[in-house]
């Protein structure tokens, strides 16, 4: 099977922090030379797409901001396409600046947590989009809880419990979502990041290709591979990140990749 485009995870596939993963620069450059579109798909929305593209460029990976798709952008696009924000109401962004930026990009009216009371209180909030932000604190989570308890449609960009840092595993967006869930007795109405369907629906819209023509390259069986398999994409596990061959053997049927490679360049024979 040959593929016409690449959908590529970032952490553990292209880079680990400030260092490029083995073979990533060479492999992605080869894909560019072959004329393949590349879309970088990440659950981490702490940085704006332009910032991610700049980071990739600094590592030697050609990338443009419109080639980065994060879970906040997915949430905003999905909300625009599938959920009506009633006239006179707002969406509450909870998280880093990327959440607000993604909603603004889609023309969705927002009210920041600090401005809710000035706009009339939680009753004016028809939806909450909750994504990761290092500066999110009690007041932001409280506004989310008030709105969710009042019946607002609740979107979580991802439910990853942890976020890898140079010092170890820190609380991720899923841990912050769990705080709101515990306070309200509700679970999110929609989760948009991998492995959930909206991530791949919006990514395929961006690439404008059918699922079978796209190869998802990832390092996690439970997000990258499982989600892409369910969406009908080709899947490749690279062994530069979280999961290895022994994990594949222990994985569920949905977590079995079509291809396993030590590094991205080892996949070149599968590109059109």
ABEGO torsion letter per residue (X at the ends): XBBABBBBBABGAABBEABBBBGAAAAAAAAAAAGBBBBBBBABAABBAAAAAAAAAAAGBBBBAAABBBAAAAAAAAAAAABBBBBGBBBBBBEBAAAAAAAAAAGBBBBBAAAAAAAGEAAABABBBBBBBAABBAAAAAAAAAAAAAGBBBBBABABABBBBAAEBBBBAAAAAAAAAAAAGBBBABBABOABAAAAAAAAAAAGBBAAABBBBBABAAAAAAAAAAAGBBBBBBAABABBAAAAAABBAAABBABBBABAAAAAAABX
